[in-house]
Amino acid sequence: MQWIDIGANLVSRQFSDDLDDVLERASAAAVDRMIVTGTDGPGSAAAADLCAGAKALWSTAGVHPHHASDFTEATREELAALSARAEVVAIGECGLDFNRNYSPRDAQIRAFEEQLELAADEGLPLFLHQRDAHDTFFAMLRAAWPGLSAGAVVHCFTEGPKEAVEYLELGCHLGITGWVADERRGAALREAVLEIPADRLMLETDAPYLMPRNIEPKPETRRNEPKNLPWIARELAALRAESVEELSGSAWDVTNAFFRLP
């Protein structure tokens, strides 16, 4: 089996001391390809630099809604320049987060609009973030959809069947994290994954966040790593009544095609 982690925050400070070991452990777990998440201008540049020349790493370039207040015309120019690099395969992580509102909502909306336009201009897919903002987020995405020729993946999808169907009917892909293995707060998602056709489903760890709760034996650290992606797959496959091998094959093919990986 082979796995692709579509969302790993490998330029996080949490990996600064042992990144080489993290990558080796991922490879040993058959997580053979990873997409490194960019969350602001400098972080997106660092992600692209990390992936430059690597055989198994690609990156995204974008501004997370938490950092939307810092989005300027210069930021857009920086992201446009990054999008021309071979290792950059999507615009994002971008979207709306009305849960924490680290940036004001109007700033989030403005930054999201800019990145929707950038994805359309560059012909790249979107790597999306949405939390507690579904109605506004979906309305903006739907309005922009005709220009988004490369599509979009809703990263770390955690909502229920209704929202899943709305995204799927629009044409989105959905990324599933260890949230699906969380019996405390993942009930809606565990229902929603039954609605997702195999050709729209991708897997991610969102490392170093969202450690899957089904790992045995229980890890000594709360830091998640790409090596844990197979545990997410096991939970997901069991819920969908399919084999882990089937899930591996379909997710591998879908992800490579969506991000146009060689």
C-alpha positions in Angstrom: 0.0 0.0 0.0 1.0 3.6 -0.6 -0.3 6.7 1.0 -0.3 10.5 0.3 -0.8 12.9 3.2 -2.4 16.0 1.6 -1.9 18.3 4.6 1.2 18.2 6.8 2.5 21.4 8.4 6.1 20.3 8.2 7.5 23.8 8.5 6.0 24.1 11.9 8.4 24.8 14.7 7.3 21.5 16.3 9.3 19.7 13.5 12.4 22.0 13.5 14.6 19.6 15.6 13.8 16.2 14.0 12.3 16.7 10.5 14.6 14.2 8.9 13.5 11.6 11.4 9.8 12.5 10.8 10.3 12.0 7.1 12.0 8.7 7.6 9.2 7.4 9.9 6.6 8.5 7.3 8.4 6.5 4.6 8.6 3.5 6.9 4.9 3.7 7.3 4.4 3.8 3.5 3.4 7.5 3.5 5.3 7.9 0.3 4.2 11.4 -0.7 3.3 14.5 1.3 2.0 18.0 0.6 3.3 20.6 2.9 0.9 23.3 3.9 1.6 27.0 3.5 -0.3 29.2 5.9 1.2 32.7 5.2 3.6 34.4 2.9 6.9 33.4 4.7 5.5 30.0 5.6 4.5 29.3 2.0 8.0 30.2 0.8 9.5 28.0 3.5 7.3 25.1 2.5 8.2 25.5 -1.2 11.9 25.7 -0.3 11.6 22.5 1.8 10.0 20.7 -1.2 12.3 22.0 -3.9 14.1 19.1 -5.5 12.5 16.5 -3.2 11.0 13.4 -4.9 8.2 13.0 -2.4 7.2 16.5 -1.2 5.1 19.2 -2.7 3.6 22.3 -1.2 0.7 24.8 -1.1 1.0 28.6 -1.1 -1.6 30.7 0.7 -2.7 32.7 3.7 -4.7 31.0 6.4 -7.7 33.0 7.7 -5.9 33.5 11.0 -3.3 35.6 9.2 -5.8 37.4 6.9 -5.1 40.8 8.5 -1.6 40.6 7.1 -2.8 40.0 3.5 -1.7 42.9 1.2 -1.2 43.4 -2.5 2.5 42.4 -1.9 1.3 39.2 -0.4 -0.8 38.3 -3.5 2.3 39.0 -5.6 4.4 36.8 -3.4 1.8 34.0 -3.7 1.6 34.4 -7.5 5.4 34.1 -7.8 5.4 31.0 -5.6 2.6 29.4 -7.6 4.9 29.4 -10.7 7.3 27.0 -8.9 7.1 23.3 -9.8 6.7 22.2 -6.2 3.7 24.4 -5.5 0.5 22.4 -6.4 -2.3 24.4 -4.8 -3.4 27.8 -3.5 -4.1 27.7 0.2 -4.5 27.1 3.0 -7.2 29.7 2.6 -10.8 30.3 3.6 -12.8 31.5 6.6 -12.5 30.7 10.3 -15.3 32.4 12.3 -14.6 30.2 15.4 -11.6 32.0 16.7 -11.6 35.2 14.6 -7.9 35.8 15.0 -8.4 38.2 12.1 -11.6 40.2 11.7 -14.2 38.7 9.5 -14.0 41.4 6.9 -10.3 40.9 6.6 -10.8 37.1 6.2 -13.4 37.6 3.5 -11.1 40.0 1.6 -8.1 37.6 1.8 -10.3 34.7 0.7 -11.6 36.6 -2.3 -8.1 37.5 -3.3 -7.0 33.8 -3.2 -10.1 32.6 -5.0 -9.2 35.0 -7.8 -5.5 33.9 -7.6 -6.4 30.2 -8.0 -8.6 31.0 -11.0 -5.8 33.2 -12.6 -3.1 30.5 -12.0 -5.2 27.5 -12.9 -4.3 25.8 -9.6 -6.6 23.9 -7.2 -7.6 25.3 -3.9 -6.7 23.9 -0.5 -9.5 25.2 1.7 -10.1 25.9 5.4 -13.5 26.5 6.9 -14.6 26.5 10.5 -18.0 27.8 11.8 -18.4 29.8 8.6 -20.1 27.4 6.3 -22.8 29.6 4.8 -20.6 32.6 4.0 -17.8 30.3 2.9 -19.9 28.2 0.6 -21.6 31.2 -1.0 -18.2 32.7 -1.8 -16.9 29.4 -3.2 -20.0 28.7 -5.2 -19.9 32.2 -6.8 -16.2 31.7 -7.8 -16.6 28.1 -8.9 -17.1 28.7 -12.7 -13.6 30.2 -12.8 -11.9 27.5 -10.7 -10.9 25.1 -13.5 -8.7 23.0 -11.2 -11.3 22.5 -8.4 -10.9 22.5 -4.7 -10.4 20.2 -1.7 -12.0 21.1 1.6 -9.1 20.4 3.9 -9.8 18.8 7.3 -13.6 18.4 6.7 -15.3 17.9 10.0 -19.0 18.6 9.4 -22.0 16.4 8.7 -23.7 14.7 5.7 -25.6 17.9 4.7 -22.5 20.0 4.3 -20.6 17.1 2.7 -23.3 16.7 0.0 -23.3 20.5 -0.7 -19.6 20.5 -1.3 -19.8 17.3 -3.4 -22.6 18.6 -5.5 -20.6 21.7 -6.2 -17.6 19.6 -7.3 -15.3 19.7 -4.3 -13.1 17.0 -2.9 -13.0 16.4 0.8 -9.9 15.8 3.0 -10.4 13.6 6.1 -8.1 13.8 9.2 -7.9 12.0 12.5 -11.1 13.8 13.5 -12.9 10.8 12.1 -11.4 8.6 14.9 -12.5 11.0 17.7 -15.5 9.5 19.4 -16.0 12.6 21.4 -16.6 15.1 18.6 -16.5 13.2 15.3 -20.1 11.8 15.2 -21.3 14.0 12.4 -18.2 13.4 10.3 -18.5 9.6 10.9 -21.9 9.8 9.2 -20.7 12.1 6.5 -17.9 9.9 5.2 -20.5 7.4 4.0 -21.7 10.1 1.5 -18.3 10.6 -0.1 -17.6 8.7 -3.3 -14.1 7.2 -3.6 -13.2 9.6 -6.4 -13.6 12.6 -4.1 -11.9 11.3 -1.0 -8.4 12.2 0.2 -6.5 11.6 3.5 -4.4 13.9 5.6 -2.9 14.2 9.1 -2.8 18.0 9.5 0.3 17.2 11.5 1.4 18.2 14.1 -2.3 18.6 15.0 -5.2 16.2 15.3 -3.5 13.0 16.6 -5.8 10.0 15.8 -7.3 8.6 19.0 -7.4 5.1 17.7 -3.6 4.6 17.6 -2.4 1.6 19.6 -0.4 1.6 21.7 -1.2 5.1 22.8 1.6 7.5 21.8 3.6 9.2 24.4 3.4 12.6 22.6 0.5 14.6 21.4 2.4 15.7 18.3 0.9 14.1 15.2 3.1 13.0 12.3 2.5 11.8 8.8 3.5 8.3 9.8 0.0 8.1 11.5 -1.9 8.4 8.3 -2.6 4.7 8.1 -4.4 4.8 11.4 -6.8 7.4 9.9 -7.3 5.1 6.9 -8.1 2.1 9.1 -10.8 4.0 10.9 -12.2 5.4 7.7 -12.2 2.0 5.9 -14.0 0.3 8.7 -16.7 3.0 8.7 -17.1 2.7 4.9 -17.1 -1.1 5.0 -14.2 -1.3 2.6 -10.7 -2.7 2.8 -7.7 -0.6 3.7 -6.2 -1.8 0.5 -9.1 -0.4 -1.5 -8.9 2.9 0.3 -5.2 3.1 -0.3 -5.5 2.5 -4.0 -8.4 4.9 -4.6 -6.9 7.7 -2.5 -3.5 7.3 -4.1 -5.0 7.6 -7.6 -7.4 10.5 -6.8 -4.8 12.6 -5.0 -2.1 12.2 -7.7 -4.7 13.2 -10.3 -6.1 16.1 -8.4 -2.7 17.7 -7.6 -1.3 16.7 -11.0 1.6 14.8 -9.3 4.0 12.9 -11.5 
